[in-house]
Each structure stands twice: as structure tokens, then as C-alpha cells.
């Protein structure tokens, strides 16, 4: 057993069982639905199907990140046990959570000078962030030290590729990511925007694709273009989806057909309630290891 804790936020969007099996600890973000407070606890307190149906029916959602006091209490539970902590945060390009984690780290360094809390900005989100955590768990299980795993994460995190599309622009318009005019035109023309995450961990619209069938093909084309070794990609592939499993399954089927050397089947997870509060239903995200993000 390692002498350090590998940790992340619930926004890595893996299942509770997956985190437990891999020995990854996590701290939960928060959200409100129609004014009522909930914990983003991987669908335990509110099933994802219910969450996305409520959004489709018009429920209003707001999110709040983990604050410094919460991080401090969370980290301290491990430090008291004599364990160091490697915590990986949701991308600073879409969240300020890393600032709270760093404040907590500084406070605890005075109280526990003999222990370490190392913080990594994942520059990732959802199950892409989760795929990074899975790789770090592999390195830990191979016997790599806290510092070695931290260094690997910093050196390789931008090789985790994130591609997203949405068939419902409603919540992108609400969040200001797409203008009302562009959203209206997109709806009329049946446009599905294809986005990816840049080297600063921000979601960037890249292409406007007409029809869902075409965007499903295009996102797999992007995987072939950017994946390590192209069609010979032999790593893992994760997908997140927000209440549109059939679309995610269509992407997974194409990926499994085109990339015969995948490490296992494509794993399909839900976009969690924090990120899903901003995307709404209808988003599919594809994650794989590949070319380093440079823009």
C-alpha cells in the first residue's frame, strides 16, 4: 500500500464504485436545483436520469465549488493519519477550485510541516479528468512515489484529449457560451457545435456541424487525427454523456470499430451534476490519450 493518498474532485465524473476500486479519494462539489442545495455525489442523492429530466423540464441550476475550509478539513483527515496527499483539481480554465485547494495547502503546511500536500491543475474535466486519475492510479500501483506521480501528471496532462458535442444548445445559450442569435440559427439549421479543451483547460468551440449523424462521425474522425498512434491507439477511451446514452453509444460503437487495439471497451459515464448544470442534457464528450494540446 502506498504512503500517500491519490485524490480528486467529484467532477472527474467516474462512478463511486470506480473510485473505490481504484483507491482514489474524492471531495464533492455542490449545486442547487430550483433553490434547493445538493451535493455532487456521483448521482447518489439524485439519480442522473432524474437530474437531466428536471433540467429538460425547466429546472434552474447553480453550482458552487469546494471552498478552502472544506478542502482543509478534507486534506487534514489524511494528514492526521500520517499520509501525504496528491490532489488533482478540476481545470482552472473552468473553475477556481484550485485556488481554494492551494489556500488549504498553505494553511496545513504550517500545521503539518512534516507532511506534503501536492496540488495538480488537471486542465481537464469530466471523465477526461477521470481518465487522468485512472492513469495516475496505475502509476501508484506500480510503486511510483508521490513525487514521481506528481511529476508525471504535470508532464503529461495535456496529452489527454477532450472533444465534446451537443445536440441541445439551450444551456449553452443560458450560460453565455453561445449567443441567443447563434443559438436560434443553430437550432433552425440543426447545427451541433463540436468543442474541445485547449491548453489552458478552457472549452473552445471549434466546428459547427450540421446534423447529429455527421457530428458523431466527425468526433471519431478527430480521435483518429489526434489519438496516440492513430488507428493503432491502444490506450483507454472514456465517454461522458448528459442524458443521451444512445448518442454516446453510437460514438462508442464507431470508436470500437475503428480502433481495434483499444485497451478494453469504451467506458461510458454520466456527465456529473456540476458540469451538467452548465451543459444541460444532450452533450457527449470523448476522451483519449494523444497529441499534446498546444492551443
N, C-alpha and C positions, 0 to 999 in steps of 0.2 A: 504494500500500500504506500502511496506517495505521501510525502510530508507536507504537501500543500493542497489547497482547495482550488479547483477549477470552477469558475463561476461566471454567470452572465445574467442578463435580464430576461424576463418572460417574453420580451419582444423578439427573441430568437425563434419563436414560433415552432418549436418541436413539441411533442406530446409530453405530458407528465411522466409517462412510462418510459419514453425515450431518454429523458434527462436522468431518471433514476437508474436505468440500465447502464448508462454510460458514466455514472458517477459525477454528473455535472450539477452543481447547485445553482439556484436562480432566485432572483428577487423580483417581485411583481410590480408592474406599473399600475395605474388606476385609470378609470374612465367613469363618466356619468352618462346615463341614458335617461332622457326626459327628467333631468334634475336629480335622479337617484344615483348614489355613489356605488360603484362596483370595483372589485379587484380584477385586474387582467391576469387571471389564474389558470390560463390554458383551457378555458371552457368548463371549468369545474362548477363555478357558481351560476353561470349562464351558458347553456349549450350554444355552440356556434350557430346551429341552424336557427335557433330562436333569435339570436342576436342579429343575424343578417336579415331575417324576415321582418323584425321590428324596424330595421333601417329602411327596408324596402317599403314598409307601410308608413314611413314618415317620421319615425322617432328621431329626436335630436341627440347627438352625442358630442361629448367633450372629453379630452384626455388630459391627464396630469402625470408628469414623470416622477420618478423616485427622488425625494429631496435628500439633502445632506444628512439630516438626522436619521432618516431611515437607513441610508447606506452605512452610517456609522454603527448603528445598532446591529445591522446585519453582519458587517465585517467583524465586529467585536466578538460575536458568538464563536467565530473560528479562531480568532487570535487568543481568546481565553483558553482554547483547547491546545494551544501551542502550535497552531497551524499557520503557515503563511497563506496568502491569497493571491491568485491571479484572476482578476476580474476583467471581463471584456464587455464594453458598453455598446449600446445601440449607436449607430453612426452619428457623429457630431454634425453632419450635414443636414440632419432632420430632427435632432433632439439636443437639448442642453444637458442631458443626464450625466454626461462625462464630467461636467463642471461640478455637479453635486458630489460625484464619486471622488473627485480629486480633493475637494474640501474635506470630506470624511477621512480620506487617506492622511492628509496633513494633520488633522486633529489626533488621529490614532498613532501617528508616528511619535508623538510626544509621550503618549501613554504607554506604548509598547515598543520601545526603541530596539528591542532585540528581534522583533518580527518584521516581516515585509508585506506590504500590500502593493502589488503591481497592477497598473491600470492600462488597458489597451483600448484605443478607439477602433472599433471593428471596421468603420467606414462601410458597414453593411447593414442589412435589415432583413426581417422576417426569416424564412428558412435558409436564406443565403448566409446570414449571421449564424444560423443554426448549423449549416454545413461547415463553417469555420470552426465552431465549437466541437463538432464531431472529429475533425482532423486534430485539434489540439488534444482531445481525449485520447486519440490514437498515440500521439507522441508521448503523453504522460504514461500511458500503459506500456510503452516500450522502454520506460525507465528514464526518460529525459527529465532533467531538473527544471525547477521553476524558471530559472534564468534562460535555459535553453528553449523552453516552450514560449516564453515571452519574446525572445529574440526571433524565433521562427514566425510567430504571429505578426510581428512588426515588419518582417522582411517579405512575407508572402500574402498578406491580407488583400492586397489589391489584385491578386490573381484570381480572386473569387468574383466571377461574373454574375451580374444581376440583370435580367431582362423582364419587363412587365408589359402586359397589355390589359386594356379594359374595354368591356363591351357596354358599359353604363357610365356615362360622363357626369351624371348628376352630382356626385360628391366631389369630383374634381373641380366642377364649377363652383360649388359651395365653398370649397377650400381655397379658391382663387388660383388654382394651378392652371385652369383653362378659363378664358373669358366667357361671359354669357353668350356673346355673339358667336365665338368659335364653337362653343358647345351646341348652340342651336343648329349651326351649319353642319357640324359633325353628326348630329342626330339625323338631320334630313338626308345627308349623304351616306349614312351608315358607316361613318369613319370610326375605326378603333385605333386610338393612339398607341404606338409602341415606344416605351421608355426604357432607359437603362440607368444605372447608377454610375456617376462619374468618379474621378479620382479623389474628390473631396467628400464623397459619400452623399451626394445630392441626387435626387431623382430628376432626370432630364428628358423631356420629350424629344424623340429622335426622328420618328417617321409617322405619317398619317396614312394608315392602311384602310382601304375600303373593303368591308365585309369581314365577318368573323372567320370565315373559312380561310381567307387569304392571310389574316394576321396569325392564325395558328400555324400555317406553313412557314410564314416569314420568321417567327420567333425560333423555330427549329433550324431554319437556314442560318440565323445569327449564331446559334450554338455551333453549327458546323464551321462557320467562319472564325469563331473566336476560341473554341474549345482547344485544350491542350491535345495536340496530335490529330486535330480534325475528326474525321470519321473513325479514327482509331482510338478515340478518347476512352480511357479505361478507368476513370475516376467515378465517384458517385455523382448522382444528379438528383436534386430535390426540386419539388414544385410546391408553391403555396397557392391556395385559391380561396376566394371570398364568396362562398355560397354559389359556386358554379362548377361543381365537381365534374360534370360532363365535359366542359371545355378543357379542364385540367387533364382529364383522362385522355382526351383527343390529342393533346400535346404530348403526354407521356407515351402514348402508343406510337406516335411518329418518332419520338426520340429513341425508344427501344428498338424500332425497326431500322433506324438509320445508323445507330451506334451499337454494333453487335458486341463490343468488348466492355460495355459498362460494368462497373463494379456493383452487381446486383440490379434489381429492378428500380425504376424511378420511384422515389418516395414522395407521396402526395400528402401535404399537411394543410391545415387551415391557415389563412392569414389571421393572426390573432386580433383581439378586440381593440388593442391600441392602434395598430396600423390600419386595421379595418375600419375604425371610426373615421379615418380620413379618405380611404379608397372607396368605401361602400361596397355593396355586392357587385360581382361581375369582373373582378380582377384576377388574372392568372400571372404568376411570377415563376420564372425558370432560373435555376441556379446551377452553376458548374464551375470547375477549375479551368482556367485558360489564360489567354494573353493578359498581361498586366494592364490595368486601367491607367491610361495616361492623359485623359481629358474628360 
